[in-house]
Amino acid sequence: MLLSRSQSILEIDEILRTLLRYCDKTTLACLSRTARFFSDPALDVLWENLESFAHLLRIFPPELISWNHPQQQQVVPTGPPKPTVNHLIVPRDWKRFILYARRVRTWGPEDLSYIEEPLVDHIAFGREPDYILPRLQHMEVTAATVSGVHLQTLMLCPALKSMLIWNSDLNVWAMCLMNTFFRTLADRAPKLNRLIVHWGDGSAVTAQFIEGLLDVFLANESGSSSELKSVNLWTPNCIDAQGFSRLAQLPKLTTLHLNLIGNTHQLVSQIQDTSTAFIALENLFLAGEMEGFTKVLQCFGNAPSMMSLGFSVREYPKSRDLTQLFEAVTAKFPRALRLLQFNVPKQEINIQLTNRLYHADLEAYAHDMSLLRPLLSMRQLTAMHLELGVLLYLTDVDLCTLGAAWPQIEVVNLCSDPYCERAATIVGLIAITEACPSLQHLGLFLDCASGAISEGMIAGSSVASHTLINLDVGRSCMLNPPLVAALLSGVFPNLKVFQWAGMDMPESSLEAGSLQEEYSPGWRQVFDLLPVFRAVRANEQRQRTPPYSSYASSSYLTDGKVLVAVD
């Protein structure tokens, strides 16, 4: 874009608004009261993100809406002040309100318990025949009160593109209210392309809740197909076979997250034809029972563009089930898949329970390289994340094998958290980074306490990777921090992020006798020494670089040319 000599760069609207977004609210408020050139853009930025609907309600004059604390008789009032309508709101009262409301683009999350039903009725029947927030694009719903749900329903408009619904209260009454909300959303938001529903973690989902949600997946009244591209349903049992079938037919759906805990087998038994299912799906993440994943994958019959696949369970996976799942993944997506993830949530991991399971049933929970062998043929993988919650035994040879199988890998996380009795060493760490030139993040349990590192090894080492910037060693064993730090600073010169278990915990809070207490101070010392060794190596590199000759300096001064010494 070219500017005339008389034109200011601030006259370009996009540049002006970009600069205004770096201003605080006080500055924006001041600019909104200056020249009109700044006023409108400043107000747009100031009101773009609505933190509380009360800010809009306060635009009405105090004689129309007054604000009272719920317990004024107390010295210190409890709870937010509540708005009260003093007389009927008529269309002429909305002019100033609309001036600001049309600037709102996002709203939420907000607890609307301070809004009472009479006020919602006044807003619903006294407003002008238009949408209250006509340009609202993203909305987060959290309140479960009648008035809160009714008010949020009034805010739905055709401009809405993204919706997040969150609530931890699983009462049946609130779910019935959401049925009306979903149906209104289906009618008023034809451009909706992102939907996230997390309505608690239990199983008390009503039929009305499910029916209303399914309406959102249907074509709108004009007959055009749904615009949904991303759907995250984290509420257990909020999707049945009919709903799954509607999801499968969404023509633009590229990202799907489903919580199938409790109804995996029911879905698989009821779904029949999958020949035209999920034609545009690229990213899939499933939470559920371990033994049901292999069957669920068969329901995604036509997903040729699948690039990202993830699984999450609340139980420690058995070796046989995990191997079968990885075999099914390889057979289903042999070429397109780029990212594979399997995890047990960290809050579900119990190291003591893990050790008991392992010793009680060695055959079932002995995880080693055999788990990963089905995935070695997927040479296109760029990210692999495994957080099994149980031990994963990998040797230096195994790491060499993985490096050779995944030449394009950029992110590898292989169970760095659980403690392993036998594990790969620093030798395997260097080997996999040398074999994977694009590797940027590596999470791995290492045995750095077996004496594999020596001063001779440090002196003879060279740079293994210029791309590795993030290393997570989890609960890895540790001896002789100075040697470890000296080696890492040389083989990974661009390492920026270094992590270990217990790094954010003060030493006084580390549990006595735990691995964190034993090794965390050692890894803290490595972290502190890394920049010191890196500076020493940089200084050595500068000393090895030949200085400019006197002729070069003279030539620079007389001819004005920059001469660069090449090592």
C-alpha positions as CSV (number, residue, x, y, z in Angstrom):
1,M,0.0,0.0,0.0
2,L,1.5,3.4,-1.1
3,L,1.0,6.6,0.9
4,S,0.8,10.1,-0.6
5,R,3.1,12.7,0.8
6,S,0.3,14.4,2.6
7,Q,-1.2,11.2,4.1
8,S,-0.3,10.0,7.6
9,I,0.4,6.4,8.4
10,L,-2.2,6.7,11.2
11,E,-4.9,7.3,8.5
12,I,-4.6,3.6,7.6
13,D,-7.4,2.1,9.7
14,E,-5.7,-1.3,10.2
15,I,-2.5,0.3,11.4
16,L,-4.3,2.7,13.8
17,R,-6.3,-0.1,15.4
18,T,-3.2,-2.2,15.8
19,L,-1.5,0.6,17.6
20,L,-4.5,1.2,19.8
21,R,-4.6,-2.4,21.0
22,Y,-1.3,-1.8,22.8
23,C,-2.9,1.0,24.8
24,D,-4.3,0.5,28.3
25,K,-8.0,1.2,29.1
26,T,-7.3,4.6,30.6
27,T,-5.5,5.7,27.4
28,L,-8.3,4.4,25.2
29,A,-10.9,6.2,27.3
30,C,-8.9,9.5,26.9
31,L,-8.6,9.0,23.2
32,S,-12.3,8.3,22.8
33,R,-13.0,11.8,24.2
34,T,-10.7,13.5,21.7
35,A,-11.2,14.1,17.9
36,R,-13.5,11.8,16.0
37,F,-10.5,10.5,14.1
38,F,-9.5,8.7,17.3
39,S,-12.8,8.4,19.0
40,D,-14.5,5.7,17.0
41,P,-11.5,3.4,16.7
42,A,-10.6,3.8,20.4
43,L,-14.2,3.0,21.4
44,D,-14.1,-0.1,19.2
45,V,-11.0,-1.4,20.8
46,L,-12.2,-0.5,24.3
47,W,-15.5,-2.3,24.0
48,E,-14.2,-5.2,21.7
49,N,-14.0,-7.6,24.6
50,L,-16.9,-7.4,27.1
51,E,-15.8,-8.5,30.5
52,S,-19.2,-8.0,32.2
53,F,-22.7,-7.3,31.0
54,A,-23.0,-4.9,33.9
55,H,-20.7,-2.5,32.0
56,L,-23.4,-2.2,29.3
57,L,-26.2,-2.0,31.8
58,R,-24.6,1.0,33.5
59,I,-25.0,2.9,30.3
60,F,-28.7,3.3,31.1
61,P,-29.4,6.3,33.3
62,P,-29.6,5.7,37.0
63,E,-33.2,6.8,37.1
64,L,-34.0,3.9,34.8
65,I,-31.7,1.2,36.3
66,S,-30.5,1.5,39.9
67,W,-27.8,-0.7,41.5
68,N,-28.2,-2.1,45.0
69,H,-26.1,-4.5,47.1
70,P,-28.0,-7.6,48.1
71,Q,-27.5,-7.0,51.8
72,Q,-27.3,-3.2,52.4
73,Q,-28.0,-3.6,56.1
74,Q,-24.5,-5.1,56.6
75,V,-21.5,-3.0,57.1
76,V,-19.6,-4.9,54.4
77,P,-22.0,-5.9,51.6
78,T,-21.6,-9.4,50.2
79,G,-21.8,-10.2,46.5
80,P,-21.9,-7.9,43.5
81,P,-24.5,-5.2,43.3
82,K,-27.7,-6.1,41.5
83,P,-29.5,-4.0,38.9
84,T,-33.1,-3.1,39.4
85,V,-35.4,-1.6,36.7
86,N,-37.3,1.3,38.0
87,H,-39.8,1.7,35.1
88,L,-40.5,0.2,31.7
89,I,-37.6,0.3,29.2
90,V,-38.9,1.7,25.9
91,P,-37.0,1.8,22.5
92,R,-35.9,5.4,22.9
93,D,-33.9,4.4,26.0
94,W,-31.7,2.1,23.9
95,K,-30.0,4.7,21.7
96,R,-27.0,5.2,23.9
97,F,-26.8,1.5,24.7
98,I,-26.7,0.5,21.1
99,L,-23.9,3.0,20.4
100,Y,-21.6,0.8,22.6
101,A,-23.2,-2.6,22.2
102,R,-22.6,-2.7,18.5
103,R,-18.8,-2.6,19.2
104,V,-18.7,-5.8,21.2
105,R,-17.1,-8.8,19.5
106,T,-16.4,-11.2,22.4
107,W,-18.2,-11.8,25.7
108,G,-17.4,-14.1,28.6
109,P,-17.1,-16.0,30.8
110,E,-19.3,-14.4,33.4
111,D,-21.4,-15.6,36.3
112,L,-24.8,-13.9,35.7
113,S,-26.3,-14.8,39.1
114,Y,-26.6,-11.1,39.8
115,I,-29.1,-10.7,36.9
116,E,-32.7,-11.4,38.0
117,E,-35.5,-12.6,35.8
118,P,-37.5,-9.3,35.8
119,L,-34.6,-7.4,34.2
120,V,-34.3,-10.1,31.5
121,D,-38.0,-9.6,30.7
122,H,-37.5,-5.9,30.4
123,I,-34.6,-6.3,28.0
124,A,-36.4,-8.9,26.0
125,F,-39.7,-6.9,25.5
126,G,-38.5,-3.3,25.7
127,R,-35.6,-3.4,23.2
128,E,-35.7,-2.3,19.6
129,P,-36.4,-5.0,17.0
130,D,-32.7,-5.8,16.5
131,Y,-30.0,-8.0,18.1
132,I,-28.7,-6.7,21.4
133,L,-25.1,-7.5,20.5
134,P,-25.4,-7.5,16.7
135,R,-21.6,-8.1,16.0
136,L,-20.9,-10.6,18.7
137,Q,-18.5,-13.3,17.3
138,H,-17.4,-15.3,20.3
139,M,-19.4,-16.1,23.4
140,E,-18.7,-18.1,26.6
141,V,-21.7,-19.5,28.6
142,T,-21.1,-20.4,32.2
143,A,-24.1,-19.4,34.3
144,A,-26.7,-22.0,35.2
145,T,-29.4,-19.7,36.6
146,V,-32.7,-19.2,34.8
147,S,-32.1,-15.5,34.2
148,G,-28.5,-16.2,33.2
149,V,-29.4,-18.7,30.5
150,H,-32.3,-16.6,29.3
151,L,-30.1,-13.5,29.0
152,Q,-27.4,-15.4,27.1
153,T,-30.0,-16.7,24.7
154,L,-31.0,-13.1,23.9
155,M,-27.4,-12.4,22.9
156,L,-27.2,-15.0,20.1
157,C,-27.0,-13.4,16.7
158,P,-26.1,-14.3,13.1
159,A,-22.6,-12.9,13.5
160,L,-21.7,-15.5,16.1
161,K,-18.8,-17.8,15.0
162,S,-17.5,-19.4,18.2
163,M,-19.3,-20.7,21.3
164,L,-17.8,-22.2,24.5
165,I,-20.3,-23.7,27.0
166,W,-18.8,-24.5,30.4
167,N,-20.5,-25.5,33.7
168,S,-19.5,-27.7,36.6
169,D,-23.1,-27.9,38.0
170,L,-24.8,-31.0,36.7
171,N,-28.3,-30.5,38.0
172,V,-31.1,-31.7,35.7
173,W,-33.0,-28.4,35.9
174,A,-30.0,-26.5,34.4
175,M,-29.7,-29.0,31.6
176,C,-33.3,-28.6,30.6
177,L,-32.7,-24.9,30.3
178,M,-29.9,-25.6,27.9
179,N,-32.2,-27.4,25.6
180,T,-33.9,-24.0,24.7
181,F,-30.4,-22.4,24.5
182,F,-29.2,-25.0,21.9
183,R,-32.3,-24.7,19.8
184,T,-32.0,-20.9,19.7
185,L,-28.3,-21.2,18.8
186,A,-29.2,-23.5,15.9
187,D,-31.8,-20.9,14.6
188,R,-29.8,-17.7,15.1
189,A,-26.1,-18.7,14.4
190,P,-25.9,-20.0,10.8
191,K,-22.2,-19.0,10.6
192,L,-21.1,-20.9,13.8
193,N,-17.9,-22.7,13.0
194,R,-16.6,-23.6,16.5
195,L,-18.5,-25.2,19.4
196,I,-17.1,-26.4,22.7
197,V,-19.3,-28.1,25.3
198,H,-18.0,-29.0,28.8
199,W,-21.0,-29.3,31.0
200,G,-19.4,-31.2,34.0
201,D,-17.7,-34.6,34.3
202,G,-20.6,-36.8,35.4
203,S,-23.1,-38.9,33.5
204,A,-26.4,-37.2,34.5
205,V,-27.1,-35.8,31.0
206,T,-30.8,-35.5,30.2
207,A,-32.4,-36.4,26.9
208,Q,-33.5,-32.8,26.4
209,F,-29.9,-31.7,26.6
210,I,-28.8,-34.2,24.0
211,E,-31.8,-33.4,21.7
212,G,-31.1,-29.6,21.8
213,L,-27.4,-30.1,21.1
214,L,-28.2,-32.3,18.1
215,D,-30.2,-29.4,16.5
216,V,-27.0,-27.4,16.3
217,F,-25.5,-30.0,13.9
218,L,-28.4,-29.8,11.5
219,A,-28.7,-27.6,8.4
220,N,-30.3,-24.2,9.1
221,E,-33.8,-23.2,8.0
222,S,-32.5,-21.7,4.6
223,G,-31.4,-25.2,3.7
224,S,-27.6,-24.4,3.6
225,S,-25.3,-26.9,5.3
226,S,-23.7,-26.4,8.7
227,E,-20.6,-24.2,8.9
228,L,-19.2,-26.1,11.9
229,K,-15.5,-26.8,11.5
230,S,-14.5,-27.6,15.1
231,V,-16.6,-29.5,17.7
232,N,-15.3,-30.3,21.2
233,L,-17.8,-32.3,23.3
234,W,-16.0,-33.0,26.6
235,T,-19.2,-33.8,28.5
236,P,-19.6,-37.6,29.0
237,N,-22.7,-39.2,27.4
238,C,-23.8,-36.0,25.7
239,I,-23.7,-37.7,22.3
240,D,-25.6,-40.7,21.2
241,A,-25.6,-42.8,17.9
242,Q,-27.9,-40.3,16.2
243,G,-25.8,-37.4,17.2
244,F,-22.6,-39.2,16.1
245,S,-24.1,-39.8,12.7
246,R,-25.0,-36.1,12.3
247,L,-21.4,-35.2,13.2
248,A,-20.2,-37.7,10.6
249,Q,-22.1,-35.9,7.9
250,L,-20.9,-32.3,8.7
251,P,-19.3,-31.4,5.4
252,K,-16.8,-28.9,6.8
253,L,-15.8,-30.5,10.1
254,T,-12.0,-30.7,10.4
255,T,-11.5,-31.0,14.2
256,L,-13.4,-33.3,16.5
257,H,-12.9,-33.9,20.2
258,L,-15.2,-36.5,21.8
259,N,-15.5,-37.8,25.4
260,L,-16.8,-41.3,25.0
261,I,-16.4,-42.4,28.6
262,G,-19.3,-44.7,29.5
263,N,-20.9,-45.0,26.0
264,T,-18.2,-46.2,23.7
265,H,-19.6,-49.7,23.2
266,Q,-23.1,-48.5,22.7
267,L,-22.0,-46.1,19.9
268,V,-20.0,-48.8,18.1
269,S,-22.9,-51.3,18.3
270,Q,-25.4,-48.8,16.8
271,I,-23.4,-47.1,14.0
272,Q,-23.7,-48.9,10.7
273,D,-22.7,-47.2,7.5
274,T,-19.5,-45.2,7.6
275,S,-18.7,-45.0,3.9
276,T,-19.5,-41.2,3.7
277,A,-18.4,-40.3,7.2
278,F,-16.0,-37.4,8.1
279,I,-14.9,-36.5,4.6
280,A,-13.0,-33.4,5.8
281,L,-11.8,-34.5,9.2
282,E,-8.1,-33.6,9.9
283,N,-7.8,-33.7,13.7
284,L,-9.4,-36.2,16.1
285,F,-9.1,-36.6,19.8
286,L,-11.0,-39.3,21.8
287,A,-11.4,-39.8,25.5
288,G,-12.8,-43.2,26.6
289,E,-12.1,-46.8,27.6
290,M,-8.9,-48.4,26.3
291,E,-10.5,-51.5,24.9
292,G,-13.1,-49.5,22.8
293,F,-10.7,-47.3,20.9
294,T,-9.8,-49.9,18.2
295,K,-13.5,-50.4,17.4
296,V,-14.3,-46.7,17.4
297,L,-11.6,-46.0,14.8
298,Q,-13.6,-48.1,12.4
299,C,-16.4,-45.5,12.5
300,F,-14.1,-43.0,10.8
301,G,-14.3,-44.8,7.5
302,N,-13.7,-41.9,5.2
303,A,-11.1,-39.5,6.7
304,P,-8.4,-39.4,4.0
305,S,-7.0,-36.1,5.3
306,M,-6.5,-37.2,9.0
307,M,-3.3,-35.5,10.2
308,S,-3.6,-35.5,14.0
309,L,-4.9,-38.3,16.3
310,G,-5.1,-38.4,20.1
311,F,-6.4,-40.7,22.8
312,S,-6.9,-40.1,26.5
313,V,-7.8,-42.7,29.2
314,R,-8.2,-42.7,33.0
315,E,-6.6,-46.1,33.4
316,Y,-3.1,-47.4,33.0
317,P,-3.0,-49.1,29.5
318,K,-2.0,-52.7,29.2
319,S,0.7,-53.6,26.8
320,R,-1.6,-55.9,24.6
321,D,-4.3,-53.3,24.3
322,L,-1.9,-50.5,23.4
323,T,-0.1,-52.6,20.8
324,Q,-3.5,-53.5,19.2
325,L,-4.4,-49.8,19.1
326,F,-1.2,-48.7,17.5
327,E,-1.6,-51.5,14.9
328,A,-5.1,-50.3,14.1
329,V,-3.8,-46.7,13.8
330,T,-1.1,-47.7,11.4
331,A,-3.5,-49.7,9.3
332,K,-6.1,-47.0,9.2
333,F,-3.9,-44.0,8.5
334,P,-0.7,-45.3,6.9
335,R,0.4,-42.1,5.2
336,A,-1.5,-38.9,6.2
337,L,-1.0,-39.0,9.9
338,R,1.5,-36.4,11.3
339,L,0.8,-36.3,15.0
340,L,0.0,-39.1,17.4
341,Q,-0.8,-38.6,21.1
342,F,-1.8,-41.0,23.9
343,N,-2.0,-39.9,27.5
344,V,-3.2,-40.6,30.9
345,P,-3.9,-37.2,32.5
346,K,-1.2,-36.2,34.9
347,Q,-3.8,-35.7,37.7
348,E,-4.6,-39.4,37.3
349,I,-1.0,-40.6,37.6
350,N,0.0,-42.2,40.9
351,I,3.6,-43.4,40.9
352,Q,3.2,-45.7,43.9
353,L,0.1,-47.4,42.2
354,T,2.1,-47.7,39.0
355,N,4.9,-49.6,40.7
356,R,2.4,-51.9,42.5
357,L,0.6,-52.7,39.2
358,Y,3.9,-53.4,37.5
359,H,5.1,-55.8,40.1
360,A,1.7,-57.5,40.5
361,D,1.3,-58.2,36.7
362,L,4.6,-57.9,34.9
363,E,3.3,-59.3,31.7
364,A,0.4,-56.9,31.4
365,Y,2.2,-53.7,32.3
366,A,5.8,-54.3,31.0
367,H,6.0,-51.6,28.3
368,D,9.0,-51.5,26.0
369,M,10.0,-51.0,22.4
370,S,7.5,-53.6,21.2
371,L,4.7,-51.1,21.8
372,L,6.2,-48.7,19.2
373,R,7.2,-51.2,16.5
374,P,3.8,-50.9,14.7
375,L,4.5,-47.1,14.3
376,L,8.0,-47.4,12.9
377,S,6.5,-47.6,9.3
378,M,4.9,-44.1,9.7
379,R,8.0,-42.2,8.5
380,Q,5.9,-39.0,8.0
381,L,5.3,-38.5,11.7
382,T,6.3,-35.0,13.0
383,A,5.1,-35.3,16.6
384,M,4.8,-38.2,19.0
385,H,3.5,-37.7,22.5
386,L,3.1,-40.7,24.9
387,E,2.3,-40.2,28.6
388,L,1.3,-43.6,29.7
389,G,1.5,-43.2,33.4
390,V,3.4,-46.4,33.6
391,L,7.0,-47.4,32.9
392,L,8.3,-47.4,29.3
393,Y,11.7,-49.1,29.0
394,L,13.8,-47.8,26.1
395,T,17.5,-48.5,25.6
396,D,20.0,-46.5,23.6
397,V,19.6,-49.0,20.7
398,D,15.8,-48.3,20.8
399,L,16.4,-44.6,20.5
400,C,18.6,-45.1,17.5
401,T,15.9,-47.2,15.9
402,L,13.3,-44.5,16.5
403,G,15.5,-41.8,15.1
404,A,16.0,-43.8,11.9
405,A,12.3,-44.6,11.5
406,W,11.1,-41.0,12.0
407,P,13.4,-38.7,10.1
408,Q,10.9,-35.8,10.0
409,I,10.0,-35.9,13.7
410,E,9.9,-32.5,15.4
411,V,8.4,-33.3,18.8
412,V,9.0,-36.5,20.8
413,N,7.7,-37.0,24.3
414,L,8.2,-40.6,25.6
415,C,7.0,-40.9,29.2
416,S,9.6,-38.7,30.9
417,D,7.6,-38.7,34.1
418,P,7.4,-42.3,35.5
419,Y,10.6,-43.6,37.0
420,C,12.3,-46.4,35.1
421,E,14.7,-49.0,36.7
422,R,16.6,-49.3,33.4
423,A,16.6,-46.7,30.8
424,A,18.5,-45.1,27.9
425,T,21.5,-42.9,28.7
426,I,22.9,-39.7,27.3
427,V,24.4,-41.7,24.5
428,G,20.9,-42.6,23.2
429,L,19.8,-39.0,23.7
430,I,22.6,-37.7,21.4
431,A,21.9,-40.5,18.9
432,I,18.2,-39.7,18.3
433,T,18.9,-36.0,18.0
434,E,21.6,-36.7,15.4
435,A,19.3,-38.9,13.4
436,C,16.4,-36.4,13.5
437,P,17.6,-33.1,12.0
438,S,14.2,-31.3,12.6
439,L,13.8,-32.4,16.3
440,Q,12.9,-29.4,18.5
441,H,11.3,-30.8,21.6
442,L,12.3,-34.0,23.4
443,G,10.9,-35.5,26.5
444,L,12.6,-38.6,27.8
445,F,13.6,-40.5,30.9
446,L,17.4,-40.8,31.0
447,D,19.8,-42.6,33.2
448,C,22.4,-39.9,34.0
449,A,23.6,-41.7,37.1
450,S,25.5,-44.7,35.7
451,G,28.8,-43.0,35.0
452,A,28.3,-42.9,31.2
453,I,29.5,-39.3,31.0
454,S,33.2,-38.6,31.4
455,E,35.5,-35.6,30.8
456,G,36.9,-37.4,27.7
457,M,33.4,-37.8,26.3
458,I,32.8,-34.1,26.8
459,A,36.1,-33.1,25.2
460,G,35.5,-35.4,22.1
461,S,31.8,-34.4,21.6
462,S,30.6,-32.2,18.8
463,V,27.3,-30.5,18.2
464,A,24.5,-33.1,17.9
465,S,21.6,-30.8,17.1
466,H,21.2,-27.1,16.3
467,T,17.4,-27.4,16.3
468,L,16.7,-28.9,19.7
469,I,15.4,-26.0,21.9
470,N,13.3,-27.9,24.5
471,L,14.5,-30.8,26.7
472,D,12.3,-32.4,29.4
473,V,14.0,-35.1,31.5
474,G,11.1,-35.6,33.9
475,R,12.2,-37.8,36.9
476,S,15.5,-38.9,35.3
477,C,18.3,-40.0,37.5
478,M,21.1,-37.6,38.2
479,L,24.8,-37.7,39.3
480,N,27.6,-35.2,38.7
481,P,25.6,-32.1,37.5
482,P,28.7,-30.2,36.2
483,L,29.5,-33.0,33.7
484,V,25.9,-33.2,32.5
485,A,25.7,-29.5,32.1
486,A,29.0,-29.3,30.3
487,L,28.0,-32.0,27.8
488,L,24.5,-30.6,27.1
489,S,25.8,-27.1,26.5
490,G,28.1,-28.5,23.8
491,V,25.9,-30.9,22.0
492,F,22.8,-28.7,22.1
493,P,24.0,-25.1,21.7
494,N,20.5,-23.7,21.1
495,L,18.8,-25.3,24.0
496,K,16.4,-22.7,25.5
497,V,13.9,-24.6,27.7
498,F,15.1,-27.2,30.2
499,Q,12.6,-29.0,32.4
500,W,12.5,-31.7,35.0
501,A,10.1,-33.1,37.6
502,G,9.8,-30.8,40.7
503,M,11.4,-27.8,39.0
504,D,8.6,-25.5,40.2
505,M,8.5,-26.9,43.7
506,P,10.5,-25.3,46.6
507,E,13.0,-27.7,48.1
508,S,11.2,-27.4,51.5
509,S,8.0,-28.9,49.9
510,L,9.7,-31.9,48.2
511,E,8.5,-35.2,49.7
512,A,11.1,-36.9,51.8
513,G,12.4,-40.0,50.2
514,S,10.9,-39.2,46.8
515,L,12.8,-39.1,43.5
516,Q,12.2,-35.4,43.2
517,E,14.0,-34.8,46.5
518,E,16.9,-36.9,45.4
519,Y,17.4,-35.6,41.9
520,S,15.6,-32.3,41.6
521,P,18.4,-30.3,43.2
522,G,20.9,-31.9,40.8
523,W,18.9,-30.9,37.8
524,R,18.5,-27.4,39.3
525,Q,22.3,-27.2,39.3
526,V,22.4,-28.3,35.7
527,F,19.9,-25.6,34.8
528,D,22.0,-23.0,36.6
529,L,25.3,-24.2,35.0
530,L,24.0,-24.4,31.4
531,P,24.3,-20.6,30.6
532,V,27.7,-20.5,32.3
533,F,29.1,-23.3,30.1
534,R,27.4,-21.8,27.0
535,A,29.2,-18.5,27.6
536,V,32.5,-20.3,28.0
537,R,32.1,-22.2,24.7
538,A,31.0,-18.9,23.0
539,N,34.2,-17.3,24.3
540,E,36.3,-20.2,23.1
541,Q,34.7,-19.9,19.6
542,R,35.6,-16.2,19.5
543,Q,39.2,-16.9,20.4
544,R,39.5,-19.5,17.7
545,T,38.2,-16.9,15.1
546,P,41.3,-15.2,13.4
547,P,41.4,-11.4,14.1
548,Y,41.2,-8.9,11.3
549,S,44.7,-8.1,9.8
550,S,46.1,-4.6,9.8
551,Y,45.6,-4.5,6.1
552,A,41.9,-5.3,6.6
553,S,41.5,-2.6,9.1
554,S,43.3,-0.1,6.9
555,S,41.2,-1.1,3.9
556,Y,38.0,-0.6,5.9
557,L,39.0,2.9,6.9
558,T,40.2,4.0,3.4
559,D,37.7,2.2,1.1
560,G,34.6,2.0,3.3
561,K,34.2,-1.7,2.8
562,V,33.4,-4.3,5.4
563,L,35.8,-7.2,5.4
564,V,34.6,-10.4,7.1
565,A,37.1,-13.0,8.4
566,V,36.1,-16.5,7.4
567,D,37.2,-19.3,9.7
